[in-house]
Amino acid sequence: MNVIRIYIIGIFVLVGALLANLFAAKIQLKSWYDLLQGLAKELSFWSQLGVKDFLWLFLIYPFLLGLSAYLGNLIHQKLF
């Protein structure tokens, strides 16, 4: 695989994750960091997650990361 392509996609995923985490914090949703940190303290942390948190963590967040990877690949195709 082309190293430049992987790098460009990686940059887009990184920026996408940063923006998504900022957005989650802004609207008071749990991030993966919050989830893992909470589970490390107590396994009952699952009960502190609401439906919005589950939708964010397991549907919307992965979709946004996939979208950022797709955009990174698209930009690579346009440039090279």
C-alpha positions as CSV (number, residue, x, y, z in Angstrom):
1,M,0.0,0.0,0.0
2,N,1.0,3.5,-0.6
3,V,2.5,5.1,2.6
4,I,1.4,8.6,1.6
5,R,-2.2,7.3,1.2
6,I,-2.2,5.7,4.6
7,Y,-0.7,8.9,6.2
8,I,-3.3,11.2,4.6
9,I,-6.2,8.9,5.7
10,G,-4.6,8.7,9.2
11,I,-4.5,12.5,9.5
12,F,-8.2,12.7,8.5
13,V,-9.2,10.1,11.0
14,L,-7.2,11.8,13.7
15,V,-8.7,15.2,13.0
16,G,-12.2,13.6,12.7
17,A,-11.7,11.9,16.1
18,L,-10.6,15.1,17.7
19,L,-13.6,17.0,16.4
20,A,-16.0,14.3,17.3
21,N,-14.6,14.2,20.9
22,L,-14.9,17.9,21.2
23,F,-18.5,17.7,20.0
24,A,-19.3,14.9,22.4
25,A,-17.9,16.9,25.3
26,K,-19.8,20.0,24.2
27,I,-23.2,18.1,24.3
28,Q,-22.2,16.1,27.4
29,L,-22.0,12.6,25.9
30,K,-19.6,10.0,27.2
31,S,-16.5,9.3,25.1
32,W,-14.6,6.1,24.8
33,Y,-12.1,7.5,27.3
34,D,-14.9,8.1,29.8
35,L,-16.3,4.6,29.2
36,L,-12.9,2.8,29.7
37,Q,-12.0,5.0,32.7
38,G,-15.3,4.3,34.3
39,L,-15.2,0.6,33.7
40,A,-11.7,0.5,35.2
41,K,-13.1,1.9,38.4
42,E,-16.3,-0.2,38.5
43,L,-18.1,-2.6,36.2
44,S,-21.4,-1.1,37.1
45,F,-20.4,2.0,35.1
46,W,-22.5,0.5,32.2
47,S,-25.6,1.6,34.1
48,Q,-24.5,5.2,34.0
49,L,-24.7,5.3,30.2
50,G,-27.8,6.6,28.7
51,V,-29.4,5.7,25.3
52,K,-27.7,8.8,23.8
53,D,-24.3,7.6,25.0
54,F,-24.8,4.2,23.5
55,L,-26.0,5.6,20.2
56,W,-23.0,8.0,20.2
57,L,-20.4,5.4,21.1
58,F,-21.6,2.5,18.9
59,L,-23.3,4.1,15.9
60,I,-22.5,7.8,15.4
61,Y,-18.8,7.9,16.5
62,P,-17.7,4.9,14.3
63,F,-19.7,6.3,11.4
64,L,-17.9,9.7,11.7
65,L,-14.5,8.0,11.9
66,G,-15.4,5.9,8.8
67,L,-16.5,9.1,7.0
68,S,-13.3,10.9,7.9
69,A,-11.3,7.9,6.5
70,Y,-13.4,8.0,3.3
71,L,-12.8,11.7,3.0
72,G,-9.1,11.2,3.5
73,N,-9.1,8.5,0.8
74,L,-11.0,10.8,-1.5
75,I,-8.6,13.7,-1.0
76,H,-5.7,11.3,-1.7
77,Q,-7.3,10.2,-5.0
78,K,-7.9,13.8,-6.0
79,L,-4.3,14.9,-5.2
80,F,-2.5,11.8,-6.6
